[in-house]
Amino acid sequence: MLTPEHLAALAAALPADPDRTRLLETLRERAAPLLARAPLIPRVKALLSRNGGLCPDDGAPLRFDPWSAEQHTCSR
């Protein structure tokens, strides 16, 4: 898992290359939401339902939000 410490070590290891500096800033921006609020990591493995990740009402794929791991919403 990428942590603020890993990002700091990466920044220290990068030479003063403008392309790499921009890449690091892009990675920081993209990682910021995850670093600010990590998703819940379940203590036990999920069990595969007989619906196989499909809505039991209409067969559409269910959406999964890692920040609301207990809720799966129908994509329709």
All heavy atoms as a GROMACS GRO file, in nm:
protein
  579
    1MET      N    1   0.084  -0.118   0.000
    1MET     CA    2   0.000   0.000   0.000
    1MET      C    3   0.089   0.124   0.000
    1MET      O    4   0.188   0.130   0.072
    1MET     CB    5  -0.091  -0.002   0.122
    1MET     CG    6  -0.176   0.122   0.132
    1MET     SD    7  -0.283   0.121   0.275
    1MET     CE    8  -0.434   0.073   0.200
    2LEU      N    9   0.055   0.220  -0.080
    2LEU     CA   10   0.130   0.345  -0.088
    2LEU      C   11   0.097   0.432   0.032
    2LEU      O   12  -0.019   0.456   0.062
    2LEU     CB   13   0.092   0.417  -0.217
    2LEU     CG   14   0.173   0.539  -0.254
    2LEU    CD1   15   0.319   0.501  -0.276
    2LEU    CD2   16   0.117   0.602  -0.380
    3THR      N   17   0.199   0.478   0.102
    3THR     CA   18   0.180   0.560   0.221
    3THR      C   19   0.248   0.695   0.200
    3THR      O   20   0.331   0.711   0.109
    3THR     CB   21   0.242   0.492   0.344
    3THR    OG1   22   0.385   0.487   0.324
    3THR    CG2   23   0.186   0.353   0.366
    4PRO      N   24   0.218   0.794   0.286
    4PRO     CA   25   0.288   0.922   0.275
    4PRO      C   26   0.440   0.906   0.289
    4PRO      O   27   0.516   0.978   0.224
    4PRO     CB   28   0.230   1.004   0.392
    4PRO     CG   29   0.094   0.946   0.414
    4PRO     CD   30   0.110   0.798   0.384
    5GLU      N   31   0.482   0.810   0.370
    5GLU     CA   32   0.625   0.787   0.385
    5GLU      C   33   0.688   0.738   0.255
    5GLU      O   34   0.798   0.777   0.218
    5GLU     CB   35   0.652   0.685   0.498
    5GLU     CG   36   0.617   0.737   0.636
    5GLU     CD   37   0.468   0.732   0.668
    5GLU    OE1   38   0.393   0.657   0.600
    5GLU    OE2   39   0.427   0.805   0.758
    6HIS      N   40   0.616   0.649   0.184
    6HIS     CA   41   0.666   0.601   0.055
    6HIS      C   42   0.677   0.716  -0.045
    6HIS      O   43   0.773   0.724  -0.121
    6HIS     CB   44   0.574   0.492  -0.003
    6HIS     CG   45   0.582   0.362   0.067
    6HIS    ND1   46   0.474   0.307   0.131
    6HIS    CD2   47   0.684   0.275   0.084
    6HIS    CE1   48   0.510   0.191   0.184
    6HIS    NE2   49   0.637   0.171   0.157
    7LEU      N   50   0.577   0.804  -0.046
    7LEU     CA   51   0.581   0.918  -0.137
    7LEU      C   52   0.698   1.010  -0.105
    7LEU      O   53   0.765   1.060  -0.195
    7LEU     CB   54   0.449   0.996  -0.131
    7LEU     CG   55   0.329   0.929  -0.197
    7LEU    CD1   56   0.203   1.010  -0.172
    7LEU    CD2   57   0.353   0.912  -0.346
    8ALA      N   58   0.723   1.033   0.024
    8ALA     CA   59   0.835   1.118   0.063
    8ALA      C   60   0.968   1.057   0.020
    8ALA      O   61   1.057   1.127  -0.030
    8ALA     CB   62   0.833   1.142   0.213
    9ALA      N   63   0.982   0.926   0.036
    9ALA     CA   64   1.105   0.857  -0.005
    9ALA      C   65   1.122   0.864  -0.156
    9ALA      O   66   1.234   0.884  -0.206
    9ALA     CB   67   1.103   0.712   0.042
   10LEU      N   68   1.013   0.852  -0.229
   10LEU     CA   69   1.018   0.862  -0.374
   10LEU      C   70   1.063   1.001  -0.417
   10LEU      O   71   1.147   1.016  -0.505
   10LEU     CB   72   0.879   0.833  -0.432
   10LEU     CG   73   0.876   0.760  -0.562
   10LEU    CD1   74   0.843   0.614  -0.536
   10LEU    CD2   75   0.775   0.821  -0.652
   11ALA      N   76   1.008   1.103  -0.353
   11ALA     CA   77   1.044   1.240  -0.387
   11ALA      C   78   1.192   1.266  -0.360
   11ALA      O   79   1.259   1.333  -0.439
   11ALA     CB   80   0.958   1.337  -0.307
   12ALA      N   81   1.243   1.213  -0.251
   12ALA     CA   82   1.384   1.233  -0.217
   12ALA      C   83   1.476   1.160  -0.316
   12ALA      O   84   1.588   1.205  -0.342
   12ALA     CB   85   1.411   1.185  -0.075
   13ALA      N   86   1.429   1.049  -0.371
   13ALA     CA   87   1.512   0.969  -0.461
   13ALA      C   88   1.512   1.021  -0.605
   13ALA      O   89   1.599   0.988  -0.684
   13ALA     CB   90   1.465   0.824  -0.459
   14LEU      N   91   1.414   1.104  -0.639
   14LEU     CA   92   1.403   1.152  -0.777
   14LEU      C   93   1.504   1.263  -0.803
   14LEU      O   94   1.518   1.356  -0.725
   14LEU     CB   95   1.263   1.207  -0.804
   14LEU     CG   96   1.151   1.105  -0.813
   14LEU    CD1   97   1.018   1.175  -0.831
   14LEU    CD2   98   1.174   1.009  -0.926
   15PRO      N   99   1.571   1.255  -0.915
   15PRO     CA  100   1.659   1.367  -0.952
   15PRO      C  101   1.573   1.488  -0.993
   15PRO      O  102   1.453   1.477  -1.006
   15PRO     CB  103   1.739   1.312  -1.070
   15PRO     CG  104   1.658   1.201  -1.124
   15PRO     CD  105   1.576   1.147  -1.010
   16ALA      N  106   1.635   1.598  -1.011
   16ALA     CA  107   1.562   1.721  -1.046
   16ALA      C  108   1.522   1.719  -1.193
   16ALA      O  109   1.559   1.805  -1.271
   16ALA     CB  110   1.647   1.842  -1.014
   17ASP      N  111   1.444   1.621  -1.228
   17ASP     CA  112   1.396   1.604  -1.366
   17ASP      C  113   1.252   1.655  -1.371
   17ASP      O  114   1.165   1.603  -1.301
   17ASP     CB  115   1.402   1.455  -1.401
   17ASP     CG  116   1.352   1.424  -1.540
   17ASP    OD1  117   1.267   1.498  -1.593
   17ASP    OD2  118   1.398   1.324  -1.597
   18PRO      N  119   1.222   1.755  -1.454
   18PRO     CA  120   1.087   1.812  -1.457
   18PRO      C  121   0.978   1.709  -1.490
   18PRO      O  122   0.869   1.715  -1.436
   18PRO     CB  123   1.094   1.920  -1.565
   18PRO     CG  124   1.236   1.937  -1.601
   18PRO     CD  125   1.312   1.822  -1.546
   19ASP      N  126   1.009   1.615  -1.580
   19ASP     CA  127   0.909   1.514  -1.615
   19ASP      C  128   0.877   1.424  -1.496
   19ASP      O  129   0.760   1.394  -1.469
   19ASP     CB  130   0.957   1.428  -1.732
   19ASP     CG  131   0.961   1.506  -1.862
   19ASP    OD1  132   0.884   1.603  -1.876
   19ASP    OD2  133   1.043   1.471  -1.949
   20ARG      N  134   0.978   1.383  -1.424
   20ARG     CA  135   0.955   1.298  -1.306
   20ARG      C  136   0.887   1.375  -1.194
   20ARG      O  137   0.807   1.319  -1.120
   20ARG     CB  138   1.086   1.236  -1.260
   20ARG     CG  139   1.139   1.134  -1.356
   20ARG     CD  140   1.264   1.070  -1.306
   20ARG     NE  141   1.315   0.978  -1.407
   20ARG     CZ  142   1.419   0.902  -1.388
   20ARG    NH1  143   1.484   0.904  -1.274
   20ARG    NH2  144   1.461   0.821  -1.483
   21THR      N  145   0.920   1.503  -1.182
   21THR     CA  146   0.856   1.586  -1.081
   21THR      C  147   0.706   1.597  -1.110
   21THR      O  148   0.624   1.584  -1.019
   21THR     CB  149   0.921   1.725  -1.075
   21THR    OG1  150   1.060   1.709  -1.047
   21THR    CG2  151   0.858   1.811  -0.969
   22ARG      N  152   0.670   1.618  -1.237
   22ARG     CA  153   0.528   1.625  -1.275
   22ARG      C  154   0.459   1.491  -1.251
   22ARG      O  155   0.345   1.485  -1.206
   22ARG     CB  156   0.514   1.668  -1.420
   22ARG     CG  157   0.534   1.817  -1.441
   22ARG     CD  158   0.490   1.863  -1.580
   22ARG     NE  159   0.560   1.798  -1.688
   22ARG     CZ  160   0.677   1.841  -1.739
   22ARG    NH1  161   0.734   1.948  -1.690
   22ARG    NH2  162   0.734   1.776  -1.838
   23LEU      N  163   0.528   1.382  -1.282
   23LEU     CA  164   0.472   1.249  -1.259
   23LEU      C  165   0.444   1.229  -1.111
   23LEU      O  166   0.337   1.180  -1.072
   23LEU     CB  167   0.568   1.142  -1.311
   23LEU     CG  168   0.528   0.997  -1.280
   23LEU    CD1  169   0.392   0.963  -1.342
   23LEU    CD2  170   0.635   0.901  -1.329
   24LEU      N  171   0.538   1.267  -1.026
   24LEU     CA  172   0.519   1.252  -0.882
   24LEU      C  173   0.400   1.334  -0.834
   24LEU      O  174   0.319   1.286  -0.754
   24LEU     CB  175   0.646   1.294  -0.806
   24LEU     CG  176   0.636   1.286  -0.655
   24LEU    CD1  177   0.608   1.143  -0.609
   24LEU    CD2  178   0.763   1.338  -0.591
   25GLU      N  179   0.385   1.456  -0.883
   25GLU     CA  180   0.271   1.539  -0.843
   25GLU      C  181   0.139   1.477  -0.887
   25GLU      O  182   0.041   1.478  -0.813
   25GLU     CB  183   0.286   1.681  -0.899
   25GLU     CG  184   0.393   1.761  -0.829
   25GLU     CD  185   0.375   1.766  -0.678
   25GLU    OE1  186   0.262   1.789  -0.631
   25GLU    OE2  187   0.475   1.744  -0.607
   26THR      N  188   0.138   1.420  -1.008
   26THR     CA  189   0.016   1.353  -1.056
   26THR      C  190  -0.017   1.234  -0.967
   26THR      O  191  -0.133   1.214  -0.930
   26THR     CB  192   0.036   1.305  -1.202
   26THR    OG1  193   0.063   1.419  -1.284
   26THR    CG2  194  -0.088   1.234  -1.254
   27LEU      N  195   0.084   1.156  -0.931
   27LEU     CA  196   0.061   1.040  -0.844
   27LEU      C  197   0.012   1.085  -0.706
   27LEU      O  198  -0.078   1.023  -0.648
   27LEU     CB  199   0.188   0.957  -0.830
   27LEU     CG  200   0.233   0.885  -0.957
   27LEU    CD1  201   0.369   0.820  -0.935
   27LEU    CD2  202   0.131   0.784  -1.003
   28ARG      N  203   0.067   1.194  -0.654
   28ARG     CA  204   0.022   1.246  -0.524
   28ARG      C  205  -0.125   1.288  -0.530
   28ARG      O  206  -0.202   1.258  -0.440
   28ARG     CB  207   0.107   1.366  -0.483
   28ARG     CG  208   0.236   1.329  -0.420
   28ARG     CD  209   0.304   1.453  -0.364
   28ARG     NE  210   0.423   1.414  -0.292
   28ARG     CZ  211   0.537   1.479  -0.296
   28ARG    NH1  212   0.548   1.589  -0.367
   28ARG    NH2  213   0.640   1.436  -0.227
   29GLU      N  214  -0.161   1.358  -0.637
   29GLU     CA  215  -0.300   1.402  -0.652
   29GLU      C  216  -0.396   1.283  -0.659
   29GLU      O  217  -0.502   1.284  -0.596
   29GLU     CB  218  -0.316   1.489  -0.777
   29GLU     CG  219  -0.252   1.626  -0.766
   29GLU     CD  220  -0.253   1.700  -0.898
   29GLU    OE1  221  -0.327   1.660  -0.991
   29GLU    OE2  222  -0.177   1.799  -0.910
   30ARG      N  223  -0.358   1.183  -0.736
   30ARG     CA  224  -0.446   1.066  -0.752
   30ARG      C  225  -0.456   0.984  -0.624
   30ARG      O  226  -0.558   0.924  -0.596
   30ARG     CB  227  -0.397   0.978  -0.866
   30ARG     CG  228  -0.416   1.042  -1.001
   30ARG     CD  229  -0.368   0.952  -1.112
   30ARG     NE  230  -0.385   1.017  -1.241
   30ARG     CZ  231  -0.341   0.966  -1.354
   30ARG    NH1  232  -0.278   0.850  -1.354
   30ARG    NH2  233  -0.360   1.030  -1.467
   31ALA      N  234  -0.346   0.978  -0.547
   31ALA     CA  235  -0.344   0.898  -0.425
   31ALA      C  236  -0.404   0.970  -0.305
   31ALA      O  237  -0.439   0.906  -0.206
   31ALA     CB  238  -0.201   0.856  -0.394
   32ALA      N  239  -0.417   1.102  -0.312
   32ALA     CA  240  -0.462   1.181  -0.197
   32ALA      C  241  -0.594   1.132  -0.137
   32ALA      O  242  -0.603   1.115  -0.015
   32ALA     CB  243  -0.470   1.328  -0.234
   33PRO      N  244  -0.699   1.106  -0.217
   33PRO     CA  245  -0.824   1.060  -0.156
   33PRO      C  246  -0.809   0.927  -0.082
   33PRO      O  247  -0.866   0.908   0.025
   33PRO     CB  248  -0.920   1.044  -0.275
   33PRO     CG  249  -0.863   1.129  -0.382
   33PRO     CD  250  -0.714   1.128  -0.361
   34LEU      N  251  -0.731   0.837  -0.137
   34LEU     CA  252  -0.710   0.707  -0.073
   34LEU      C  253  -0.628   0.721   0.055
   34LEU      O  254  -0.657   0.656   0.155
   34LEU     CB  255  -0.641   0.611  -0.170
   34LEU     CG  256  -0.619   0.470  -0.118
   34LEU    CD1  257  -0.752   0.402  -0.087
   34LEU    CD2  258  -0.542   0.388  -0.219
   35LEU      N  259  -0.527   0.807   0.053
   35LEU     CA  260  -0.445   0.827   0.171
   35LEU      C  261  -0.523   0.900   0.281
   35LEU      O  262  -0.500   0.877   0.400
   35LEU     CB  263  -0.318   0.904   0.136
   35LEU     CG  264  -0.221   0.829   0.045
   35LEU    CD1  265  -0.107   0.920   0.003
   35LEU    CD2  266  -0.167   0.705   0.114
   36ALA      N  267  -0.615   0.988   0.241
   36ALA     CA  268  -0.694   1.063   0.339
   36ALA      C  269  -0.800   0.975   0.405
   36ALA      O  270  -0.833   0.993   0.522
   36ALA     CB  271  -0.760   1.182   0.270
   37ARG      N  272  -0.853   0.880   0.330
   37ARG     CA  273  -0.961   0.796   0.381
   37ARG      C  274  -0.949   0.656   0.320
   37ARG      O  275  -1.004   0.629   0.214
   37ARG     CB  276  -1.096   0.857   0.346
   37ARG     CG  277  -1.212   0.780   0.399
   37ARG     CD  278  -1.342   0.853   0.367
   37ARG     NE  279  -1.453   0.762   0.389
   37ARG     CZ  280  -1.554   0.748   0.307
   37ARG    NH1  281  -1.563   0.820   0.199
   37ARG    NH2  282  -1.650   0.663   0.333
   38ALA      N  283  -0.876   0.572   0.386
   38ALA     CA  284  -0.855   0.436   0.334
   38ALA      C  285  -0.985   0.356   0.339
   38ALA      O  286  -1.064   0.371   0.432
   38ALA     CB  287  -0.748   0.365   0.416
   39PRO      N  288  -1.009   0.271   0.239
   39PRO     CA  289  -1.129   0.189   0.241
   39PRO      C  290  -1.120   0.081   0.349
   39PRO      O  291  -1.011   0.043   0.392
   39PRO     CB  292  -1.132   0.125   0.102
   39PRO     CG  293  -0.990   0.125   0.059
   39PRO     CD  294  -0.927   0.246   0.121
   40LEU      N  295  -1.234   0.035   0.391
   40LEU     CA  296  -1.241  -0.073   0.489
   40LEU      C  297  -1.186  -0.201   0.427
   40LEU      O  298  -1.223  -0.238   0.316
   40LEU     CB  299  -1.386  -0.094   0.531
   40LEU     CG  300  -1.414  -0.216   0.619
   40LEU    CD1  301  -1.354  -0.192   0.758
   40LEU    CD2  302  -1.562  -0.240   0.630
   41ILE      N  303  -1.097  -0.266   0.498
   41ILE     CA  304  -1.046  -0.396   0.453
   41ILE      C  305  -1.112  -0.502   0.540
   41ILE      O  306  -1.089  -0.506   0.661
   41ILE     CB  307  -0.892  -0.403   0.464
   41ILE    CG1  308  -0.831  -0.295   0.375
   41ILE    CG2  309  -0.842  -0.542   0.427
   41ILE    CD1  310  -0.682  -0.282   0.387
   42PRO      N  311  -1.198  -0.586   0.482
   42PRO     CA  312  -1.271  -0.685   0.560
   42PRO      C  313  -1.177  -0.784   0.629
   42PRO      O  314  -1.070  -0.817   0.577
   42PRO     CB  315  -1.358  -0.758   0.458
   42PRO     CG  316  -1.352  -0.679   0.334
   42PRO     CD  317  -1.231  -0.594   0.340
   43ARG      N  318  -1.219  -0.830   0.748
   43ARG     CA  319  -1.137  -0.928   0.820
   43ARG      C  320  -1.154  -1.067   0.763
   43ARG      O  321  -1.068  -1.152   0.780
   43ARG     CB  322  -1.176  -0.927   0.968
   43ARG     CG  323  -1.141  -0.798   1.036
   43ARG     CD  324  -1.167  -0.799   1.184
   43ARG     NE  325  -1.294  -0.863   1.217
   43ARG     CZ  326  -1.323  -0.913   1.335
   43ARG    NH1  327  -1.236  -0.906   1.432
   43ARG    NH2  328  -1.439  -0.968   1.358
   44VAL      N  329  -1.265  -1.093   0.697
   44VAL     CA  330  -1.289  -1.224   0.638
   44VAL      C  331  -1.314  -1.209   0.488
   44VAL      O  332  -1.361  -1.106   0.442
   44VAL     CB  333  -1.408  -1.296   0.704
   44VAL    CG1  334  -1.378  -1.327   0.849
   44VAL    CG2  335  -1.534  -1.216   0.692
   45LYS      N  336  -1.285  -1.312   0.414
   45LYS     CA  337  -1.306  -1.312   0.270
   45LYS      C  338  -1.455  -1.315   0.240
   45LYS      O  339  -1.532  -1.383   0.306
   45LYS     CB  340  -1.238  -1.435   0.209
   45LYS     CG  341  -1.249  -1.443   0.058
   45LYS     CD  342  -1.184  -1.571   0.009
   45LYS     CE  343  -1.196  -1.586  -0.139
   45LYS     NZ  344  -1.331  -1.598  -0.187
   46ALA      N  345  -1.492  -1.240   0.138
   46ALA     CA  346  -1.632  -1.239   0.096
   46ALA      C  347  -1.671  -1.375   0.038
   46ALA      O  348  -1.589  -1.444  -0.022
   46ALA     CB  349  -1.654  -1.131  -0.008
   47LEU      N  350  -1.795  -1.409   0.054
   47LEU     CA  351  -1.847  -1.534  -0.004
   47LEU      C  352  -1.917  -1.501  -0.135
   47LEU      O  353  -1.989  -1.403  -0.145
   47LEU     CB  354  -1.945  -1.599   0.093
   47LEU     CG  355  -1.887  -1.638   0.229
   47LEU    CD1  356  -1.998  -1.690   0.320
   47LEU    CD2  357  -1.778  -1.741   0.213
   48LEU      N  358  -1.893  -1.582  -0.234
   48LEU     CA  359  -1.958  -1.562  -0.363
   48LEU      C  360  -2.105  -1.601  -0.352
   48LEU      O  361  -2.138  -1.711  -0.308
   48LEU     CB  362  -1.888  -1.647  -0.469
   48LEU     CG  363  -1.934  -1.628  -0.612
   48LEU    CD1  364  -1.906  -1.485  -0.657
   48LEU    CD2  365  -1.862  -1.725  -0.703
   49SER      N  366  -2.191  -1.509  -0.390
   49SER     CA  367  -2.334  -1.539  -0.384
   49SER      C  368  -2.374  -1.622  -0.505
   49SER      O  369  -2.304  -1.628  -0.605
   49SER     CB  370  -2.416  -1.410  -0.381
   49SER     OG  371  -2.414  -1.349  -0.508
   50ARG      N  372  -2.489  -1.681  -0.497
   50ARG     CA  373  -2.536  -1.760  -0.612
   50ARG      C  374  -2.574  -1.670  -0.728
   50ARG      O  375  -2.587  -1.714  -0.841
   50ARG     CB  376  -2.653  -1.850  -0.572
   50ARG     CG  377  -2.777  -1.773  -0.537
   50ARG     CD  378  -2.889  -1.865  -0.502
   50ARG     NE  379  -3.008  -1.784  -0.478
   50ARG     CZ  380  -3.116  -1.827  -0.428
   50ARG    NH1  381  -3.127  -1.954  -0.397
   50ARG    NH2  382  -3.218  -1.748  -0.410
   51ASN      N  383  -2.590  -1.537  -0.699
   51ASN     CA  384  -2.620  -1.442  -0.806
   51ASN      C  385  -2.495  -1.400  -0.881
   51ASN      O  386  -2.504  -1.336  -0.985
   51ASN     CB  387  -2.690  -1.318  -0.750
   51ASN     CG  388  -2.825  -1.351  -0.692
   51ASN    OD1  389  -2.894  -1.440  -0.740
   51ASN    ND2  390  -2.864  -1.281  -0.588
   52GLY      N  391  -2.377  -1.429  -0.827
   52GLY     CA  392  -2.252  -1.400  -0.897
   52GLY      C  393  -2.226  -1.253  -0.924
   52GLY      O  394  -2.173  -1.218  -1.028
   53GLY      N  395  -2.265  -1.164  -0.832
   53GLY     CA  396  -2.241  -1.021  -0.851
   53GLY      C  397  -2.341  -0.954  -0.943
   53GLY      O  398  -2.317  -0.844  -0.991
   54LEU      N  399  -2.454  -1.022  -0.967
   54LEU     CA  400  -2.559  -0.965  -1.052
   54LEU      C  401  -2.681  -0.933  -0.968
   54LEU      O  402  -2.709  -1.000  -0.869
   54LEU     CB  403  -2.597  -1.064  -1.164
   54LEU     CG  404  -2.484  -1.106  -1.257
   54LEU    CD1  405  -2.534  -1.210  -1.355
   54LEU    CD2  406  -2.426  -0.986  -1.330
   55CYS      N  407  -2.754  -0.831  -1.009
   55CYS     CA  408  -2.877  -0.792  -0.940
   55CYS      C  409  -2.978  -0.907  -0.949
   55CYS      O  410  -3.004  -0.956  -1.059
   55CYS     CB  411  -2.933  -0.666  -1.003
   55CYS     SG  412  -3.091  -0.613  -0.931
   56PRO      N  413  -3.035  -0.949  -0.838
   56PRO     CA  414  -3.132  -1.059  -0.844
   56PRO      C  415  -3.261  -1.020  -0.913
   56PRO      O  416  -3.336  -1.106  -0.959
   56PRO     CB  417  -3.156  -1.093  -0.697
   56PRO     CG  418  -3.114  -0.974  -0.620
   56PRO     CD  419  -3.010  -0.905  -0.701
   57ASP      N  420  -3.289  -0.889  -0.926
   57ASP     CA  421  -3.414  -0.844  -0.989
   57ASP      C  422  -3.406  -0.839  -1.141
   57ASP      O  423  -3.498  -0.879  -1.210
   57ASP     CB  424  -3.455  -0.707  -0.935
   57ASP     CG  425  -3.487  -0.710  -0.787
   57ASP    OD1  426  -3.536  -0.816  -0.739
   57ASP    OD2  427  -3.462  -0.610  -0.719
   58ASP      N  428  -3.292  -0.786  -1.194
   58ASP     CA  429  -3.286  -0.770  -1.339
   58ASP      C  430  -3.157  -0.822  -1.404
   58ASP      O  431  -3.140  -0.811  -1.524
   58ASP     CB  432  -3.308  -0.624  -1.380
   58ASP     CG  433  -3.206  -0.530  -1.320
   58ASP    OD1  434  -3.098  -0.575  -1.280
   58ASP    OD2  435  -3.235  -0.409  -1.313
   59GLY      N  436  -3.067  -0.880  -1.326
   59GLY     CA  437  -2.946  -0.940  -1.382
   59GLY      C  438  -2.836  -0.842  -1.418
   59GLY      O  439  -2.734  -0.882  -1.472
   60ALA      N  440  -2.853  -0.713  -1.387
   60ALA     CA  441  -2.749  -0.613  -1.417
   60ALA      C  442  -2.633  -0.630  -1.319
   60ALA      O  443  -2.653  -0.672  -1.205
   60ALA     CB  444  -2.808  -0.472  -1.406
   61PRO      N  445  -2.511  -0.598  -1.361
   61PRO     CA  446  -2.397  -0.609  -1.269
   61PRO      C  447  -2.415  -0.514  -1.150
   61PRO      O  448  -2.461  -0.402  -1.164
   61PRO     CB  449  -2.278  -0.565  -1.354
   61PRO     CG  450  -2.323  -0.575  -1.496
   61PRO     CD  451  -2.471  -0.556  -1.495
   62LEU      N  452  -2.378  -0.564  -1.032
   62LEU     CA  453  -2.384  -0.481  -0.912
   62LEU      C  454  -2.259  -0.395  -0.904
   62LEU      O  455  -2.150  -0.438  -0.941
   62LEU     CB  456  -2.395  -0.569  -0.787
   62LEU     CG  457  -2.522  -0.651  -0.775
   62LEU    CD1  458  -2.514  -0.743  -0.654
   62LEU    CD2  459  -2.644  -0.560  -0.763
   63ARG      N  460  -2.276  -0.270  -0.857
   63ARG     CA  461  -2.162  -0.179  -0.837
   63ARG      C  462  -2.110  -0.199  -0.696
   63ARG      O  463  -2.186  -0.213  -0.602
   63ARG     CB  464  -2.207  -0.034  -0.853
   63ARG     CG  465  -2.234   0.006  -0.994
   63ARG     CD  466  -2.249   0.157  -1.002
   63ARG     NE  467  -2.300   0.192  -1.131
   63ARG     CZ  468  -2.418   0.248  -1.154
   63ARG    NH1  469  -2.496   0.280  -1.054
   63ARG    NH2  470  -2.457   0.274  -1.276
   64PHE      N  471  -1.977  -0.194  -0.684
   64PHE     CA  472  -1.914  -0.207  -0.554
   64PHE      C  473  -1.838  -0.080  -0.523
   64PHE      O  474  -1.761  -0.030  -0.604
   64PHE     CB  475  -1.818  -0.326  -0.553
   64PHE     CG  476  -1.739  -0.338  -0.425
   64PHE    CD1  477  -1.800  -0.378  -0.309
   64PHE    CD2  478  -1.605  -0.305  -0.423
   64PHE    CE1  479  -1.728  -0.388  -0.191
   64PHE    CE2  480  -1.532  -0.315  -0.306
   64PHE     CZ  481  -1.594  -0.356  -0.190
   65ASP      N  482  -1.861  -0.024  -0.405
   65ASP     CA  483  -1.790   0.094  -0.357
   65ASP      C  484  -1.707   0.050  -0.237
   65ASP      O  485  -1.763   0.011  -0.135
   65ASP     CB  486  -1.889   0.203  -0.317
   65ASP     CG  487  -1.823   0.326  -0.258
   65ASP    OD1  488  -1.698   0.332  -0.255
   65ASP    OD2  489  -1.895   0.417  -0.215
   66PRO      N  490  -1.572   0.055  -0.247
   66PRO     CA  491  -1.490   0.005  -0.136
   66PRO      C  492  -1.509   0.082  -0.006
   66PRO      O  493  -1.478   0.032   0.100
   66PRO     CB  494  -1.347   0.019  -0.188
   66PRO     CG  495  -1.354   0.112  -0.302
   66PRO     CD  496  -1.492   0.104  -0.358
   67TRP      N  497  -1.562   0.205  -0.013
   67TRP     CA  498  -1.587   0.281   0.109
   67TRP      C  499  -1.723   0.248   0.171
   67TRP      O  500  -1.755   0.290   0.279
   67TRP     CB  501  -1.574   0.431   0.082
   67TRP     CG  502  -1.430   0.471   0.076
   67TRP    CD1  503  -1.353   0.510   0.182
   67TRP    CD2  504  -1.345   0.473  -0.037
   67TRP    NE1  505  -1.225   0.536   0.139
   67TRP    CE2  506  -1.217   0.514   0.005
   67TRP    CE3  507  -1.363   0.444  -0.170
   67TRP    CZ2  508  -1.109   0.527  -0.080
   67TRP    CZ3  509  -1.256   0.457  -0.256
   67TRP    CH2  510  -1.131   0.498  -0.211
   68SER      N  511  -1.802   0.171   0.101
   68SER     CA  512  -1.930   0.120   0.153
   68SER      C  513  -1.935  -0.028   0.120
   68SER      O  514  -2.019  -0.074   0.041
   68SER     CB  515  -2.048   0.194   0.089
   68SER     OG  516  -2.043   0.332   0.114
   69ALA      N  517  -1.844  -0.102   0.179
   69ALA     CA  518  -1.824  -0.242   0.141
   69ALA      C  519  -1.944  -0.332   0.163
   69ALA      O  520  -1.956  -0.438   0.103
   69ALA     CB  521  -1.704  -0.299   0.215
   70GLU      N  522  -2.035  -0.292   0.250
   70GLU     CA  523  -2.152  -0.374   0.277
   70GLU      C  524  -2.267  -0.350   0.180
   70GLU      O  525  -2.366  -0.421   0.181
   70GLU     CB  526  -2.202  -0.349   0.420
   70GLU     CG  527  -2.098  -0.383   0.528
   70GLU     CD  528  -2.064  -0.531   0.529
   70GLU    OE1  529  -2.154  -0.614   0.513
   70GLU    OE2  530  -1.944  -0.562   0.544
   71GLN      N  531  -2.253  -0.248   0.094
   71GLN     CA  532  -2.360  -0.213   0.002
   71GLN      C  533  -2.318  -0.237  -0.141
   71GLN      O  534  -2.211  -0.198  -0.184
   71GLN     CB  535  -2.398  -0.066   0.018
   71GLN     CG  536  -2.453  -0.034   0.155
   71GLN     CD  537  -2.485   0.114   0.168
   71GLN    OE1  538  -2.447   0.194   0.084
   71GLN    NE2  539  -2.555   0.149   0.273
   72HIS      N  540  -2.403  -0.304  -0.216
   72HIS     CA  541  -2.384  -0.327  -0.357
   72HIS      C  542  -2.510  -0.274  -0.426
   72HIS      O  543  -2.620  -0.314  -0.392
   72HIS     CB  544  -2.367  -0.475  -0.388
   72HIS     CG  545  -2.244  -0.533  -0.328
   72HIS    ND1  546  -2.236  -0.569  -0.196
   72HIS    CD2  547  -2.122  -0.558  -0.381
   72HIS    CE1  548  -2.115  -0.616  -0.170
   72HIS    NE2  549  -2.045  -0.610  -0.281
   73THR      N  550  -2.492  -0.183  -0.520
   73THR     CA  551  -2.608  -0.122  -0.585
   73THR      C  552  -2.620  -0.170  -0.728
   73THR      O  553  -2.521  -0.196  -0.796
   73THR     CB  554  -2.598   0.032  -0.583
   73THR    OG1  555  -2.476   0.071  -0.646
   73THR    CG2  556  -2.601   0.085  -0.441
   74CYS      N  557  -2.743  -0.178  -0.772
   74CYS     CA  558  -2.772  -0.221  -0.909
   74CYS      C  559  -2.728  -0.111  -1.005
   74CYS      O  560  -2.747   0.008  -0.978
   74CYS     CB  561  -2.921  -0.249  -0.924
   74CYS     SG  562  -2.966  -0.304  -1.091
   75SER      N  563  -2.667  -0.147  -1.114
   75SER     CA  564  -2.617  -0.048  -1.211
   75SER      C  565  -2.728   0.008  -1.300
   75SER      O  566  -2.705   0.098  -1.377
   75SER     CB  567  -2.506  -0.109  -1.297
   75SER     OG  568  -2.555  -0.222  -1.368
   76ARG      N  569  -2.848  -0.044  -1.285
   76ARG     CA  570  -2.960   0.010  -1.365
   76ARG      C  571  -3.040   0.107  -1.285
   76ARG      O  572  -3.099   0.105  -1.196
   76ARG     CB  573  -3.047  -0.102  -1.418
   76ARG     CG  574  -2.977  -0.178  -1.526
   76ARG     CD  575  -3.072  -0.268  -1.596
   76ARG     NE  576  -2.995  -0.348  -1.691
   76ARG     CZ  577  -3.043  -0.450  -1.755
   76ARG    NH1  578  -3.165  -0.486  -1.740
   76ARG    NH2  579  -2.968  -0.516  -1.840
   0.00000   0.00000   0.00000
